[in-house]
């Protein structure tokens, strides 16, 4: 694990301390900041992946719709 220095404004630090009050006893500010940063980064990563997949679906929507119709038609046969 690496140690870095960051600057946090008073309002954000107060919010962090409020969150610490509700956290388990052994949780440190650093642990809370790490967890928040990890969650933020994972959400950002998911948004990037979802945007890329959405673009793939958009580009291929006609072909996907055609394949879906054919599959439904095939499965509806007696």
N, C-alpha and C positions, 0 to 999 in steps of 0.2 A: 504494500500500500504506500502511496506517495503522499506527502504533505504539501499542500499549496496554501497560499494566502489569498483571501478574497476580502473585498470591502463591501459591507452591508449597511444600508441606511438604518437609522434608528427605528423607523416604522416597521421595516421588515424584521429587524432583530426582535422587536417587541412581539410581533406575530409568531416568530420562531419560539420565543420563550413561552407564549401562550400554548402553543402546540406541545411544548415540552412538559407543561403542567399536566397534560392528559396522557402523556406517554408513560410506558413502563419505567420503573425507577432506574434501571441501568442504561437507558437510552441517553445518548449524549447529543449535543447540538450537531456535532459532526455526523453522527449516524443518521440523524433526521435529515440533514442536508443531503447526504449521500442517497438516502432512500428517495427523497423528492426529486433529485437530479436524475436518478435512474428511471423513475417513473416518467418524468418529462421526456427523457431521451427515448424510452421505449414507445411512448405515444407518438412522438415525432417520427420514429422509424416506421411504425404501423401506418401512419398517414401517407408517408412516401410510398410504401408498398401498395397501399390501397389505391392511390392515385395512378400508379403504374398499371395495376390490374384493371382499373376502370378504363384507362386509355386503350388497353388491349381489347377489352370487351366492346368499347365504342368502335374501334377500327374493324372488328370482326362481327358486329351485331347481325348483319344480314346473313352471313354464313351460319352463325349460331342459331338464328331464328329458323332458317331453312332446315338445319339438322334436327332441331327440336320438333318441328312439324312432321318431318319424316319419321322420327322415332315415335311420336304419339300416334301417328297413322298406323305404323307397323304394330304397335302394342294394342291398338283398338281392334285389330282383325280377330274375327272369331276362330 
